[in-house]
Amino acid sequence: MLRNFLNSIKNNSLFFKMFLVMVVSIVAVSVLITYTMIRMSERLFIDTFSIGNTKVMEQVTTDFEAFSYSLVSAVNQVQQSSYVKNYLTSEQSDPIELAKATNRIKLQMDRYLTLIDQEGVNIVLLGENDRVYSTNYVNWPVSLEQLKKNRITLNSYREPNRILYQYDPKKIDININQEETIVVSKALIDKASNYIYGVIYIAIREQDFKQLYTRYTGNGNHVLLLNQSGMVVSSSDEFITGQKFHELIEDVKGMENYDNNYKQVEVLGEDRLLFSKYLPSFDMYLVNLIDSKSVMSNLLDTKMIVLISASIVLIALCIVFLISRRLTKSLSSLVKQIANMSQKNFDSYVTESGSYETRKLANAFNNMLDELHEYVRKLMDTQKKQRNAELEALQQQINPHFLYNTLASVKFMVQNGDKEKSAQTINALISLLQNTIGNISPN
């Protein structure tokens, strides 16, 4: 079987060569076009997507600024409230007066909660007199001892003129079951003496805080807030909230001098598209990370593109096979007829069929045979004429002097009694004369 296949290739080498060249060319062109199309589509999509995503980032930024404005308004009103100041500085221990003061604070805090208009909010007050007030202890269950030692409080005292946004991780123990929380804190200052008489905390559960942006997220599309140290304060991906990403914050800060509004980065071993925007009121970066593979898989069905390309290549190869076979079959048949022609058998003509080129070749070969026949005929005539001329020349050499000498020799041999030798000589002379006279044409 292998030998038959090799013989088939040998007998149809032209077809196989042409077909192989066509196969390689079609496959190479198809792969190149498919790859180029995918890359161009990706680039076009990313550019278009970046424009739309920039608008989404602007909308999210607007929502954050509106939320920040409501927080600042609530903090400023607490700062200006004399009731709050008295509550946090007074050493009044009378239970009735303390109950009245607490009731007034409750009414005011309830009013401030309406300014924020966000679910899961808990406003907590901590005074220098060690009084603590909480509007909803369940949302951020902290005690006086915990607040005093908490880094959130220490940072507020360290930067008393700023509203700080800080992350408080999840805590689970026997007495407390605290979820991840975003805490907005501000030191309360007596403007006359710059004396810090307390701290206000606005605690928002991270799952409630993320409602500000989760409607803009989806599969492979994550939004997160990064502080200056690279910590994820809030994220639509709960698994990375609270983690620090030093390389990511460097990329985000580096985008301030970057021409494009997006950047391709690697986060957690995955290729991502990075969009970021600085939020001055939060002193944080709003970051949008998009999984490139997830986005591209939704945009381009690579398997379908490859399947379509493979189908086109297969159809093209079938067409090329039929055309190549048709072109080479007649030529192969012509070559086979010529190869099978027996040696010196110039009377066998080849069949003039097949394509135009093959018919022309067959016709030329048959004309060559006709010319070869004519040449052989002329060559045979020339050889006959040459032979006649040679015989005529030989006949001219047989003159009377030659006959005289031959007869004298025969006479001498007879006289000497050598009858046998004389008879051989006479017979040779007779044969020579017969051949010379008999082969001369009567021309």
KOLKOLMI-114837 format. One record per residue (C-alpha): residue number from 1; x, y, z. Coordinates in steps of 0.001 Angstrom, whole numbers. Each point is the difference from the previous one (the first is absolute). Last residue first. Example, Ala and Ser with C-alpha at 12.3 -4.5 7.8 and 13.67 -1.06 7.14 Angstrom:
2
+-----+---------+---------+---------+
: seq :      c1 :      c2 :      c3 :
+-----+---------+---------+---------+
:   2 :   13670 :   -1060 :    7140 :
:   1 :   -1370 :   -3440 :     660 :
+-----+---------+---------+---------+
This chain:
443
+-----+---------+---------+---------+
: seq :      c1 :      c2 :      c3 :
+-----+---------+---------+---------+
: 443 :   18978 :    4948 :  -62220 :
: 442 :     139 :   -3846 :    -542 :
: 441 :    1241 :    -485 :    3528 :
: 440 :    3404 :   -1694 :     397 :
: 439 :    -339 :   -2810 :    2459 :
: 438 :     -10 :   -2901 :   -2576 :
: 437 :    3114 :    1071 :   -1988 :
: 436 :    2288 :     384 :    2988 :
: 435 :   -1402 :   -2934 :    1859 :
: 434 :     242 :   -2333 :   -2994 :
: 433 :    3530 :    1165 :    -912 :
: 432 :    1224 :    -596 :    3496 :
: 431 :   -1611 :   -3437 :     159 :
: 430 :    1640 :   -1054 :   -3332 :
: 429 :    3384 :    1261 :    1183 :
: 428 :    -337 :   -1928 :    3251 :
: 427 :    -956 :   -3166 :   -1970 :
: 426 :    3043 :     381 :   -2279 :
: 425 :    2302 :     389 :    3012 :
: 424 :   -1497 :   -3030 :    1716 :
: 423 :     452 :   -2099 :   -3222 :
: 422 :    3658 :    1071 :    -292 :
: 421 :     597 :   -1039 :    3600 :
: 420 :   -1490 :   -3458 :    -631 :
: 419 :    1807 :    -543 :   -3340 :
: 418 :    3496 :     649 :    1281 :
: 417 :    1671 :   -1959 :   -2860 :
: 416 :    2762 :    2562 :    -540 :
: 415 :   -1396 :     766 :   -3418 :
: 414 :   -3418 :     514 :    1508 :
: 413 :    1434 :    2454 :    2619 :
: 412 :    1745 :    2030 :   -2693 :
: 411 :   -3134 :     175 :   -2090 :
: 410 :   -2015 :    1203 :    3055 :
: 409 :    2596 :    2725 :     634 :
: 408 :    -145 :    1076 :   -3652 :
: 407 :   -3811 :     133 :     252 :
: 406 :     216 :    2324 :    3046 :
: 405 :    2621 :    2263 :   -1587 :
: 404 :   -1989 :     356 :   -3168 :
: 403 :   -3257 :     622 :    1864 :
: 402 :    1582 :    2835 :    2032 :
: 401 :    1534 :    1517 :   -3194 :
: 400 :   -3387 :    -314 :   -1697 :
: 399 :   -1616 :    2281 :    2687 :
: 398 :   -1701 :    -879 :    3339 :
: 397 :     693 :    3360 :    1693 :
: 396 :   -2937 :    1623 :   -1747 :
: 395 :   -2208 :   -2606 :    1520 :
: 394 :    1210 :    1013 :    3442 :
: 393 :    -908 :    3638 :    -732 :
: 392 :   -3398 :   -1083 :   -1228 :
: 391 :    -409 :   -2015 :    3152 :
: 390 :     920 :    3030 :    2147 :
: 389 :   -2392 :    2201 :   -1944 :
: 388 :   -2756 :   -2516 :     412 :
: 387 :     695 :     -71 :    3714 :
: 386 :    -150 :    3808 :     255 :
: 385 :   -3266 :     112 :   -1899 :
: 384 :   -1498 :   -2566 :    2316 :
: 383 :    1250 :    1923 :    3080 :
: 382 :   -1547 :    3219 :   -1304 :
: 381 :   -3310 :   -1689 :    -569 :
: 380 :     105 :   -1426 :    3536 :
: 379 :     754 :    3460 :    1457 :
: 378 :   -2851 :    1572 :   -1969 :
: 377 :   -2390 :   -2571 :    1350 :
: 376 :    1347 :     413 :    3543 :
: 375 :    -444 :    3814 :    -200 :
: 374 :   -3530 :    -353 :   -1303 :
: 373 :    -851 :   -2369 :    2853 :
: 372 :    1602 :    2420 :    2508 :
: 371 :   -2038 :    2863 :   -1436 :
: 370 :   -3180 :   -1996 :     471 :
: 369 :    1072 :    -979 :    3542 :
: 368 :     674 :    3669 :     815 :
: 367 :   -3457 :     862 :   -1293 :
: 366 :   -1425 :   -2617 :    2401 :
: 365 :    1956 :    1549 :    2890 :
: 364 :   -1159 :    3515 :    -930 :
: 363 :   -3599 :   -1188 :    -114 :
: 362 :     364 :   -1666 :    3399 :
: 361 :    1518 :    3165 :    1490 :
: 360 :   -2756 :    2198 :   -1463 :
: 359 :   -2664 :   -2386 :    1274 :
: 358 :    1570 :     113 :    3460 :
: 357 :     -16 :    3807 :      28 :
: 356 :   -3631 :     190 :   -1064 :
: 355 :   -1082 :   -2498 :    2617 :
: 354 :    -716 :   -3646 :    -629 :
: 353 :     297 :   -1839 :   -3315 :
: 352 :    2425 :    -585 :   -2892 :
: 351 :     682 :   -3732 :     267 :
: 350 :    3618 :    -969 :    -565 :
: 349 :    1230 :   -1428 :   -3322 :
: 348 :    1626 :   -3410 :    -326 :
: 347 :    2029 :    -397 :   -3257 :
: 346 :    3297 :     981 :    1611 :
: 345 :     620 :   -3331 :    1637 :
: 344 :    3774 :     257 :     395 :
: 343 :    -352 :    -745 :    3755 :
: 342 :   -3507 :    -861 :    1107 :
: 341 :   -2337 :    2857 :    1008 :
: 340 :    -931 :    -454 :    3675 :
: 339 :    1786 :    3184 :    1060 :
: 338 :   -1706 :    2049 :   -2763 :
: 337 :   -3411 :   -1332 :     912 :
: 336 :     675 :     574 :    3733 :
: 335 :    1151 :    3576 :    -638 :
: 334 :   -3198 :     706 :   -1931 :
: 333 :   -2118 :   -1540 :    2764 :
: 332 :    1827 :    2114 :    2576 :
: 331 :    -726 :    3108 :   -2084 :
: 330 :   -3669 :    -965 :    -286 :
: 329 :    -177 :    -526 :    3766 :
: 328 :    1980 :    3123 :     854 :
: 327 :   -2549 :    2682 :    -777 :
: 326 :   -3002 :   -1976 :    1178 :
: 325 :    1749 :   -1057 :    3171 :
: 324 :    1058 :    3540 :     719 :
: 323 :   -3552 :    1268 :    -495 :
: 322 :   -1550 :   -2771 :    2108 :
: 321 :    2585 :     286 :    2772 :
: 320 :    -169 :    3800 :      12 :
: 319 :   -3769 :    -189 :     426 :
: 318 :     351 :   -2532 :    2813 :
: 317 :    2745 :    2105 :    1606 :
: 316 :   -2194 :    3099 :    -108 :
: 315 :   -2861 :   -1889 :    1655 :
: 314 :    2336 :   -1243 :    2736 :
: 313 :    1508 :    3465 :     510 :
: 312 :   -3464 :    1542 :     270 :
: 311 :   -1031 :   -2654 :    2516 :
: 310 :    3200 :     544 :    2021 :
: 309 :    -646 :    3746 :      31 :
: 308 :   -3590 :    -554 :    1171 :
: 307 :    1170 :   -2376 :    2735 :
: 306 :    2759 :    2401 :    1082 :
: 305 :   -2483 :    2856 :     189 :
: 304 :   -2473 :   -2191 :    1914 :
: 303 :    2679 :   -1058 :    2467 :
: 302 :    1106 :    3599 :     456 :
: 301 :   -3491 :    1188 :     877 :
: 300 :     925 :    3644 :     233 :
: 299 :   -1607 :    2643 :    2194 :
: 298 :   -1038 :   -2117 :    2975 :
: 297 :    3277 :   -1909 :    -102 :
: 296 :    1814 :    3309 :    -333 :
: 295 :   -1536 :    1347 :    3190 :
: 294 :     753 :   -3125 :    1993 :
: 293 :    3528 :    -223 :   -1349 :
: 292 :     752 :    3659 :     755 :
: 291 :   -1300 :    -156 :    3575 :
: 290 :    -981 :    3567 :     775 :
: 289 :    1337 :    1907 :    2988 :
: 288 :   -1604 :    3355 :     855 :
: 287 :    1743 :    2082 :    2621 :
: 286 :   -1280 :    2967 :    1985 :
: 285 :    3075 :    1388 :    1673 :
: 284 :     -73 :    1423 :    3487 :
: 283 :     324 :    3347 :    1731 :
: 282 :   -3747 :    -315 :     643 :
: 281 :    -872 :    3566 :    -963 :
: 280 :    2788 :      53 :   -2585 :
: 279 :   -1271 :   -3091 :   -1870 :
: 278 :    2689 :   -1014 :   -2500 :
: 277 :   -1176 :   -1925 :   -3040 :
: 276 :    1104 :   -3390 :   -1278 :
: 275 :    -481 :   -2366 :   -2921 :
: 274 :    2098 :   -3162 :    -212 :
: 273 :    -574 :   -2708 :   -2587 :
: 272 :     978 :   -3310 :    1492 :
: 271 :    2245 :   -2973 :    -746 :
: 270 :    -267 :   -2541 :    2809 :
: 269 :    2654 :   -1224 :    2467 :
: 268 :   -1532 :    1784 :    2978 :
: 267 :     179 :    3308 :   -1882 :
: 266 :    1883 :     406 :   -3270 :
: 265 :    -292 :    3360 :   -1738 :
: 264 :   -1288 :    1463 :   -3279 :
: 263 :    -595 :    3734 :     325 :
: 262 :   -2974 :    2263 :    -556 :
: 261 :    -706 :    3687 :    -625 :
: 260 :    2923 :     183 :   -2407 :
: 259 :    2748 :    2615 :     239 :
: 258 :    1434 :   -1106 :    3355 :
: 257 :    1367 :    2662 :    2328 :
: 256 :   -2731 :    -519 :    2634 :
: 255 :     125 :   -3707 :    -879 :
: 254 :    3109 :    -410 :    2149 :
: 253 :   -2049 :     403 :    3171 :
: 252 :   -2205 :   -2909 :   -1031 :
: 251 :    2958 :   -2160 :   -1022 :
: 250 :    1728 :     704 :    3317 :
: 249 :   -3250 :    -773 :    1846 :
: 248 :    -162 :   -3321 :   -1874 :
: 247 :    3580 :    -928 :     832 :
: 246 :    -596 :     540 :    3724 :
: 245 :   -3234 :   -1989 :     132 :
: 244 :   -1201 :    -257 :    3584 :
: 243 :   -2919 :   -2182 :    1011 :
: 242 :   -3025 :    1248 :    1980 :
: 241 :   -2515 :    -891 :   -2701 :
: 240 :    1591 :   -2516 :   -2409 :
: 239 :   -2415 :   -2908 :     522 :
: 238 :   -3089 :    2222 :     118 :
: 237 :     302 :     888 :   -3688 :
: 236 :   -2237 :    3067 :    -395 :
: 235 :    2667 :    1787 :    1985 :
: 234 :     444 :    2314 :    2938 :
: 233 :    3024 :    1191 :    1965 :
: 232 :    2495 :   -1879 :   -2190 :
: 231 :    3321 :     964 :    1543 :
: 230 :    2602 :    1553 :   -2293 :
: 229 :    1521 :    2372 :    2560 :
: 228 :   -1691 :    3042 :   -1519 :
: 227 :   -3440 :   -1550 :     279 :
: 226 :   -1479 :   -2191 :   -2704 :
: 225 :   -3736 :    -183 :    -667 :
: 224 :   -1212 :   -2838 :   -2177 :
: 223 :   -2068 :    -731 :   -3081 :
: 222 :      15 :   -3409 :   -1669 :
: 221 :   -1003 :   -1126 :   -3495 :
: 220 :     690 :   -3677 :    -766 :
: 219 :   -3679 :    -875 :     413 :
: 218 :   -1818 :    3191 :     880 :
: 217 :     439 :    3464 :    1392 :
: 216 :   -1831 :    3281 :    -581 :
: 215 :   -2873 :    -894 :    2329 :
: 214 :    2629 :    -730 :    2633 :
: 213 :    1007 :    3677 :     239 :
: 212 :   -1768 :    1724 :    2879 :
: 211 :   -1265 :   -3349 :    1276 :
: 210 :    3597 :    -558 :    1121 :
: 209 :    -708 :    1957 :    3182 :
: 208 :   -2734 :   -2404 :    1053 :
: 207 :    2260 :   -3081 :    -200 :
: 206 :    2773 :    2059 :    1611 :
: 205 :   -2161 :     757 :    3004 :
: 204 :     -65 :    3720 :     551 :
: 203 :    1410 :    1663 :    3119 :
: 202 :    -199 :    3745 :     477 :
: 201 :    2349 :     775 :    2862 :
: 200 :      86 :    3296 :    1842 :
: 199 :    2902 :     771 :    2343 :
: 198 :     144 :    2016 :    3195 :
: 197 :    1111 :    3061 :    1879 :
: 196 :    3010 :     928 :   -2061 :
: 195 :    1174 :    3441 :    1165 :
: 194 :     709 :    2524 :   -2714 :
: 193 :    -688 :    2672 :    2676 :
: 192 :   -2668 :    2122 :   -1643 :
: 191 :    -823 :   -2442 :   -2747 :
: 190 :    -744 :   -2821 :    2427 :
: 189 :     833 :   -3050 :   -2114 :
: 188 :   -1919 :   -3197 :    -784 :
: 187 :    2381 :   -2509 :   -1612 :
: 186 :   -1368 :   -1566 :   -3158 :
: 185 :    -687 :   -3596 :    -956 :
: 184 :   -1533 :   -1826 :   -2966 :
: 183 :      57 :   -3737 :     687 :
: 182 :    -441 :   -2606 :   -2728 :
: 181 :    -929 :   -3303 :    1594 :
: 180 :     692 :   -3708 :    -471 :
: 179 :   -2433 :   -1843 :    2259 :
: 178 :      96 :     -15 :    3759 :
: 177 :   -1152 :   -2965 :    2088 :
: 176 :    1050 :     982 :    3493 :
: 175 :    -252 :   -1660 :    3402 :
: 174 :    1380 :   -3490 :    -627 :
: 173 :    2203 :     982 :   -2912 :
: 172 :    -303 :     965 :   -3649 :
: 171 :    1554 :    3125 :   -1429 :
: 170 :    -114 :    1147 :   -3638 :
: 169 :    2397 :    2715 :    -947 :
: 168 :    -367 :    3754 :     632 :
: 167 :     875 :    2045 :   -3068 :
: 166 :     560 :    3733 :     212 :
: 165 :   -1367 :    3169 :   -1570 :
: 164 :    1368 :    3035 :    1813 :
: 163 :   -1555 :    3440 :     198 :
: 162 :    2939 :    2328 :     578 :
: 161 :     725 :    2739 :    2504 :
: 160 :     813 :   -2317 :    2901 :
: 159 :    2796 :   -1918 :   -1771 :
: 158 :    1788 :   -1862 :    2817 :
: 157 :   -3095 :       0 :    2173 :
: 156 :   -1975 :   -1607 :   -2831 :
: 155 :    2842 :   -2489 :    -629 :
: 154 :     -86 :   -1057 :    3651 :
: 153 :   -3783 :    -447 :    -129 :
: 152 :     182 :   -2192 :   -3108 :
: 151 :    2958 :   -1855 :    1525 :
: 150 :   -2377 :   -1243 :    2725 :
: 149 :    1312 :     202 :    3565 :
: 148 :   -2565 :    2529 :    1226 :
: 147 :   -2754 :   -1502 :   -2111 :
: 146 :     539 :   -3514 :    1357 :
: 145 :    -166 :    1141 :    3616 :
: 144 :   -3189 :    1977 :    -624 :
: 143 :   -1678 :   -2963 :   -1713 :
: 142 :    -513 :    -830 :   -3654 :
: 141 :   -2913 :   -1733 :   -1758 :
: 140 :    -166 :    1647 :   -3435 :
: 139 :   -3308 :    -774 :   -1733 :
: 138 :   -1534 :   -1560 :    3131 :
: 137 :     639 :    3107 :    2112 :
: 136 :   -2363 :    2093 :   -2059 :
: 135 :     -93 :    3660 :     984 :
: 134 :    3042 :    -293 :    2255 :
: 133 :     960 :    2336 :    2839 :
: 132 :    3183 :    -322 :    2046 :
: 131 :     913 :    2082 :    3025 :
: 130 :    3605 :    -144 :    1109 :
: 129 :      22 :    3666 :    1158 :
: 128 :    2262 :     738 :   -2932 :
: 127 :   -2897 :   -1011 :   -2176 :
: 126 :    -618 :   -2812 :   -2512 :
: 125 :   -2976 :     291 :   -2353 :
: 124 :   -1169 :   -2801 :   -2295 :
: 123 :   -2177 :     337 :   -3079 :
: 122 :   -1034 :   -3378 :   -1437 :
: 121 :    -895 :    -388 :   -3660 :
: 120 :   -1274 :   -3301 :   -1477 :
: 119 :   -2217 :    1611 :   -2622 :
: 118 :     868 :    3414 :   -1420 :
: 117 :   -1936 :    3256 :     141 :
: 116 :    2899 :    2076 :    1393 :
: 115 :   -2140 :    3035 :     848 :
: 114 :   -2673 :   -2225 :    1581 :
: 113 :    2615 :   -1293 :    2423 :
: 112 :     611 :    3557 :    1156 :
: 111 :   -3611 :     263 :    1142 :
: 110 :     276 :   -3231 :    1953 :
: 109 :    3203 :    1336 :    1557 :
: 108 :   -1816 :    3171 :    1108 :
: 107 :   -2862 :   -1867 :    1587 :
: 106 :    2400 :   -2421 :    1693 :
: 105 :    2146 :    2829 :    1325 :
: 104 :   -3047 :    1612 :    1588 :
: 103 :    -957 :   -3326 :    1589 :
: 102 :    3516 :    -455 :    1345 :
: 101 :     -76 :    3454 :    1569 :
: 100 :   -3334 :    -761 :    1644 :
:  99 :    1267 :   -3327 :    1293 :
:  98 :    3123 :    1663 :    1393 :
:  97 :   -2116 :    2615 :    1737 :
:  96 :   -2109 :   -2730 :    1590 :
:  95 :    2978 :   -2181 :     923 :
:  94 :    1938 :    2841 :    1639 :
:  93 :    3643 :    -604 :    -922 :
:  92 :     759 :    3205 :   -1868 :
:  91 :    3705 :      33 :    -981 :
:  90 :    -797 :    1889 :   -3176 :
:  89 :    2456 :    -234 :   -2911 :
:  88 :   -1598 :   -2435 :   -2433 :
:  87 :   -3617 :     930 :     733 :
:  86 :     798 :    3700 :     105 :
:  85 :    1692 :    -180 :   -3373 :
:  84 :   -2830 :   -2010 :   -1517 :
:  83 :   -2599 :    2432 :    1316 :
:  82 :    2076 :    2916 :   -1282 :
:  81 :    -289 :   -1361 :   -3522 :
:  80 :    2494 :    1564 :   -2427 :
:  79 :    2231 :   -3075 :    -324 :
:  78 :   -3058 :   -2250 :    -326 :
:  77 :   -1260 :    2242 :   -2798 :
:  76 :    3382 :    -117 :   -1689 :
:  75 :     171 :   -3802 :     227 :
:  74 :   -3498 :    -403 :   -1511 :
:  73 :     787 :    2376 :   -2859 :
:  72 :    3327 :   -1733 :    -625 :
:  71 :   -1761 :   -3379 :    -170 :
:  70 :   -2624 :    1323 :   -2441 :
:  69 :    2753 :    1511 :   -2162 :
:  68 :    1873 :   -3307 :       7 :
:  67 :   -3101 :   -1775 :   -1276 :
:  66 :    -385 :    2526 :   -2782 :
:  65 :    3698 :    -299 :    -789 :
:  64 :    -251 :   -3781 :     -74 :
:  63 :   -2970 :     116 :   -2360 :
:  62 :    1820 :    2440 :   -2298 :
:  61 :    3066 :   -2240 :      20 :
:  60 :   -2180 :   -2961 :    -966 :
:  59 :   -1396 :    2047 :   -2887 :
:  58 :    3495 :    1035 :   -1090 :
:  57 :    1141 :   -3599 :     163 :
:  56 :   -2945 :    -989 :   -2189 :
:  55 :     961 :    2713 :   -2486 :
:  54 :    3535 :   -1338 :     -66 :
:  53 :   -1419 :   -3494 :    -552 :
:  52 :   -1743 :    1132 :   -3160 :
:  51 :    3190 :    1506 :   -1434 :
:  50 :    2093 :   -2957 :    1161 :
:  49 :   -2433 :   -2416 :   -1637 :
:  48 :     439 :    1665 :   -3371 :
:  47 :    3785 :    -116 :     245 :
:  46 :     -82 :   -3525 :    1406 :
:  45 :   -2447 :   -1139 :   -2682 :
:  44 :    2071 :    1426 :   -2833 :
:  43 :    3162 :   -1561 :    1383 :
:  42 :   -1658 :   -3376 :     500 :
:  41 :   -1562 :     107 :   -3459 :
:  40 :    3349 :     882 :   -1551 :
:  39 :    1676 :   -2885 :    1838 :
:  38 :   -2709 :   -2462 :   -1001 :
:  37 :      77 :    1127 :   -3636 :
:  36 :    3787 :    -212 :    -127 :
:  35 :     -19 :   -3521 :    1426 :
:  34 :   -2698 :   -1141 :   -2428 :
:  33 :    1758 :    1644 :   -2972 :
:  32 :    3343 :   -1564 :     897 :
:  31 :   -1506 :   -3435 :     603 :
:  30 :   -1918 :     152 :   -3284 :
:  29 :    3043 :    1200 :   -1972 :
:  28 :    2184 :   -2764 :    1421 :
:  27 :   -2650 :   -2677 :    -581 :
:  26 :    -604 :    1140 :   -3577 :
:  25 :    3710 :     185 :    -850 :
:  24 :     906 :   -3331 :    1602 :
:  23 :   -2884 :   -1771 :   -1729 :
:  22 :     735 :    1649 :   -3379 :
:  21 :    3665 :    -982 :     137 :
:  20 :    -939 :   -3558 :     955 :
:  19 :   -2548 :    -192 :   -2841 :
:  18 :    2514 :    1195 :   -2578 :
:  17 :    2634 :   -2447 :    1197 :
:  16 :   -2487 :   -2868 :     212 :
:  15 :   -1302 :     715 :   -3490 :
:  14 :    3473 :     199 :   -1509 :
:  13 :    1087 :   -3194 :    1768 :
:  12 :   -2867 :   -2014 :   -1457 :
:  11 :    1900 :   -3112 :   -1118 :
:  10 :    2409 :     261 :    2930 :
:   9 :   -2783 :     598 :    2489 :
:   8 :   -1915 :   -2999 :   -1348 :
:   7 :    3162 :   -2083 :     111 :
:   6 :     458 :     963 :    3637 :
:   5 :   -3604 :    -965 :     742 :
:   4 :     396 :   -3295 :   -1795 :
:   3 :    3174 :    -711 :    1969 :
:   2 :   -1764 :     804 :    3239 :
:   1 :   -2810 :   -2396 :    -872 :
+-----+---------+---------+---------+
